[in-house]
């Protein structure tokens, strides 16, 4: 790893929109958090418009193209999706099913899913981090990257 973070691509945000729609509705705060983070990431205007459209109409998890996603990207998407399923205080069987399908679509094994989920919960526990406008998505990405790097170093 060069230490320089790759920019999260549009597919990451489309995946987040798809998981947000899993329970049949994407709440406005969730949609705003997805679009805001894409803007902060510096995506192109056309990509932002596509992401915004995905937050306005249901998107299927099957549209996710992971070929341009790094392992870190895939874990990040899974972690954010895990956090999003808990936002309204209840997790439906539909959401859990969608989360499992997302994990499979992203090719994230069960163990790393659990770690990503734990990191997402840690970030949600930051001061008022449980609300979408305050949830620190970039901190989540940074922590996942740091843990992946630490694991890589530990393995030698």
C-alpha positions as CSV (number, residue, x, y, z in Angstrom):
1,X,0.0,0.0,0.0
2,X,1.3,3.4,-1.0
3,X,-0.3,5.2,1.9
4,X,-2.4,7.2,-0.6
5,X,-6.1,6.3,-0.5
6,X,-7.8,5.5,-3.7
7,X,-10.9,7.5,-4.4
8,X,-14.1,5.7,-3.7
9,X,-15.9,5.1,-7.0
10,X,-19.5,5.5,-8.0
11,X,-20.1,1.8,-7.5
12,X,-19.4,2.2,-3.8
13,X,-22.2,4.8,-3.5
14,X,-24.6,2.9,-5.7
15,X,-24.1,-0.1,-3.4
16,X,-24.9,2.1,-0.4
17,X,-28.0,3.3,-2.0
18,X,-29.0,-0.3,-2.8
19,X,-28.6,-1.4,0.8
20,X,-30.5,1.7,1.9
21,X,-33.5,0.6,-0.2
22,X,-33.4,-2.9,1.2
23,X,-36.3,-2.3,3.6
24,X,-38.4,-0.7,0.8
25,X,-37.5,3.0,1.6
26,X,-34.4,5.1,1.8
27,X,-34.8,7.7,4.4
28,X,-33.8,11.3,3.5
29,X,-31.0,11.4,6.1
30,X,-29.5,8.2,4.7
31,X,-29.8,9.6,1.1
32,X,-28.2,12.9,2.2
33,X,-25.3,11.1,3.9
34,X,-24.6,9.0,0.7
35,X,-24.6,12.1,-1.6
36,X,-22.7,14.3,0.9
37,X,-19.9,11.7,1.2
38,X,-19.7,11.3,-2.6
39,X,-19.4,15.1,-2.8
40,X,-16.7,15.1,-0.1
41,X,-14.8,12.4,-2.0
42,X,-14.7,14.7,-5.0
43,X,-16.6,12.5,-7.6
44,X,-17.4,14.0,-11.0
45,X,-20.8,15.8,-11.4
46,X,-22.2,13.1,-13.6
47,X,-21.3,10.4,-11.0
48,X,-22.9,12.6,-8.3
49,X,-26.1,12.9,-10.4
50,X,-26.2,9.1,-10.9
51,X,-25.7,8.5,-7.2
52,X,-28.4,11.1,-6.3
53,X,-30.8,9.3,-8.7
54,X,-30.1,6.0,-7.0
55,X,-31.1,7.6,-3.7
56,X,-34.5,8.6,-5.2
57,X,-35.5,5.3,-6.7
58,X,-34.9,1.8,-5.5
59,X,-31.6,0.2,-6.7
60,X,-31.0,-3.5,-6.7
61,X,-27.9,-5.0,-5.1
62,X,-27.3,-6.9,-8.3
63,X,-26.2,-3.7,-10.1
64,X,-23.0,-3.5,-7.9
65,X,-19.9,-3.8,-10.0
66,X,-17.1,-4.8,-7.6
67,X,-14.3,-5.2,-10.3
68,X,-13.1,-1.6,-9.6
69,X,-13.3,-2.0,-5.8
70,X,-10.4,-2.8,-3.6
71,X,-10.7,-5.0,-0.5
72,X,-10.8,-1.9,1.6
73,X,-13.6,-0.5,-0.6
74,X,-15.7,-3.7,-0.3
75,X,-15.2,-3.8,3.5
76,X,-16.2,-0.1,3.8
77,X,-19.4,-0.6,1.7
78,X,-20.3,-3.6,3.9
79,X,-19.6,-1.6,7.1
80,X,-21.6,1.4,6.1
81,X,-24.5,-0.9,4.9
82,X,-24.4,-2.6,8.3
83,X,-24.6,0.8,10.1
84,X,-27.4,1.9,7.8
85,X,-29.5,-1.2,8.6
86,X,-29.5,-0.1,12.3
87,X,-30.3,3.6,11.8
88,X,-34.0,3.4,12.5
89,X,-33.5,1.4,15.6
90,X,-34.8,-1.9,14.2
91,X,-33.3,-4.4,11.8
92,X,-35.8,-6.3,9.7
93,X,-35.3,-9.8,8.2
94,X,-35.5,-8.1,4.8
95,X,-32.5,-5.8,5.8
96,X,-30.5,-8.7,7.2
97,X,-31.2,-10.7,4.0
98,X,-30.0,-7.7,1.9
99,X,-26.9,-7.3,4.0
100,X,-26.1,-11.0,3.6
101,X,-26.6,-10.7,-0.2
102,X,-24.4,-7.6,-0.3
103,X,-21.7,-9.4,1.6
104,X,-21.9,-12.2,-1.0
105,X,-22.0,-9.8,-3.9
106,X,-18.9,-8.1,-2.6
107,X,-17.2,-11.4,-1.8
108,X,-16.6,-10.5,1.8
109,X,-16.1,-13.6,4.0
110,X,-18.1,-13.9,7.3
111,X,-15.1,-13.1,9.6
112,X,-14.3,-9.8,7.9
113,X,-18.0,-9.0,7.8
114,X,-18.1,-9.2,11.6
115,X,-15.0,-7.0,11.9
116,X,-16.4,-4.4,9.6
117,X,-19.7,-4.5,11.5
118,X,-17.8,-3.9,14.8
119,X,-15.8,-1.0,13.3
120,X,-19.1,0.6,12.0
121,X,-20.6,0.3,15.5
122,X,-17.5,1.9,17.1
123,X,-17.7,4.9,14.7
124,X,-21.5,5.1,15.4
125,X,-20.6,5.5,19.1
126,X,-18.5,8.6,18.4
127,X,-20.3,11.7,19.8
128,X,-23.7,11.8,18.1
129,X,-22.2,9.6,15.4
130,X,-25.4,7.5,15.1
131,X,-27.1,10.2,13.0
132,X,-26.3,10.3,9.3
133,X,-25.4,13.9,9.2
134,X,-22.8,13.4,11.9
135,X,-21.6,9.8,11.1
136,X,-18.0,10.1,10.1
137,X,-17.8,7.9,7.0
138,X,-14.2,9.0,6.3
139,X,-13.1,7.9,9.8
140,X,-14.8,4.6,9.1
141,X,-12.8,4.2,5.9
142,X,-9.6,5.3,7.6
143,X,-10.0,2.8,10.4
144,X,-10.8,-0.1,8.0
145,X,-7.6,0.9,6.0
146,X,-5.5,1.0,9.2
147,X,-6.7,-2.4,10.4
148,X,-6.2,-4.0,7.0
149,X,-2.7,-2.6,6.9
150,X,-2.0,-3.8,10.5
151,X,-3.2,-7.3,9.5
152,X,-1.0,-7.3,6.4
153,X,2.0,-6.3,8.4
154,X,1.3,-8.8,11.1
155,X,1.1,-11.6,8.5
156,X,4.5,-10.4,7.2
